[in-house]
Amino acid sequence: GEQEEQWLADAGLSTLISEDSEDVDKAVLLSTLTRTQAEAVQRRLDSYTLSRRKKNKTPPRDVRDIFSSPIAQNLLPETQNSKDLPHNSMASVGKKTFSAVTPEHQRVAPKEEFLITDIAYCEQAVIFMKQAKFPLNNIPHRKEDGTLPRVICPKCRLGVTRIQDLSHADMKKVRQLALIDMTALCDLLELEVKRNKTGKRKIAESTLFGVPLATLLETDQKVRPNTLIPLVLQTLLSFLEKKGLDSEGILRVPGSQSRIKLLQQNLETKFYSGHFSWDEVSPNDAAALLKKFIRELPDPLLTAEYLNTFSAVRDITELRQKLHMLNLLVLLLPEPNRSTLKALLEFLSKVVNREKKNRMNLWAVATIMAPNLFLHKAVPSRLTDGTEKGQAEKAADVMRLLIRYQDLLWT
């Protein structure tokens, strides 16, 4: 029951398995859950109950008991029939949004799709599955061509909020709800969400490379109090934006190993003193060092807990549901990881936008960068099944979505 107990704690629902049930914040949180989310919580409680070994522990309460208040009942959408949805939200988008009658592999990819945000993602999945005439995960995977449709996030009745608009306290509540919605969505899509524990590892003795993001930021915020990403990464990205965006094969063409090693050593010793000069640095060497920085983080940038769930997005058939899952996973990342990922994706998007100059299209950039984010020595990867080529394609497919639709993921 450790997994379920940890999940309930992370979701802010640990009082469901404790004697203290007077927590007002938890009651408010529970009152916002949809039916599908409540069912996901109940499954974790049931699993916890079955795995309890100590008989003197208080039995978990039934989630249905919590939804007895009128306010909770009003907040829960009926998913038995799509006509019960609010008319000013998903139902108003009409057949254009949920044209799920024809299997994806038989219809032409649309030029535009809509990302609806004022209905819980797991409830949208319930509606999609009811309208569709086929099981979602039994569709043969169709290899995507080079084009991805434009996805629009229409202004909904609740407005649009970006992550940076929220306080730390608000983001804590958002993360709890995101975890519940993500778990409910995984249950519906039959995706395994078992999280890896972060093991204790020896931290590198260096000052910049192989150092945890939180440690780097603690040091950097003494120099620049409001910085959200490590200063060395900011400097690398800034240099590459000025000198490398138009360089043919940037990120692909390897730099000189001896120069890269020397460059790293010089950064380690001179970066904080301000004596390091970028004048003679090759863009290809700097790009190699950028990949090395991401790859050598002691914990994966996408975190040990959620790395394999990010990878599992490749197994989802519908594009909208892939984006739903990625959106929720980005919300779940710790702030240093989320801010660093955002800065990296913004840079990679700029590389793709200069494709005519640098000959680096979206697929090329995704293929090269994916192993640095998705394959980490600290986490056994679900991508290791199959050939090496198959592993790379799976990771690159998710990486491509992260780069292409990054603007939606911080909503």
Buried (B, 14 or more C-beta within 10 A) or exposed (E): BEBBBBBBEBBBBBBBBEEEEEBEEBBEBBBBBBBBBBBBBBBBBBBBBEEBEEEEBEEBBEBEEBBEEEEBEEEBBEBEEBEEBEEEBBBEEEEEBBEBEEBBEEEEEEEEBBBBBBBBBBBBBBBBBEEBEBEBEEBEEEEEEEEBEEBEBBEBEEEEEEBEEEEEEEBEBBBBBBBBBBBBBBBBBEBEBEBBEBEEEEEBEBBBBBBBBEBBBEBBEEEEEEBBBBBBBBBBBEBBEEBBBEBEBBBBBEBEEEBBEEBBEBBBBEBBEEEBEBEEBBBBBBBBBBBBBBBBBBBBBBBBBBBBBBBBBBBBBBBBBBBBBBBBBBBBBBBBBBBBBBBBBBBBBBBBEBEEEBBBBBBBBBBBBBBBBBBBEBBEBBBEEEEEEEBBBBBBBBBBBBBBBBEBBBB
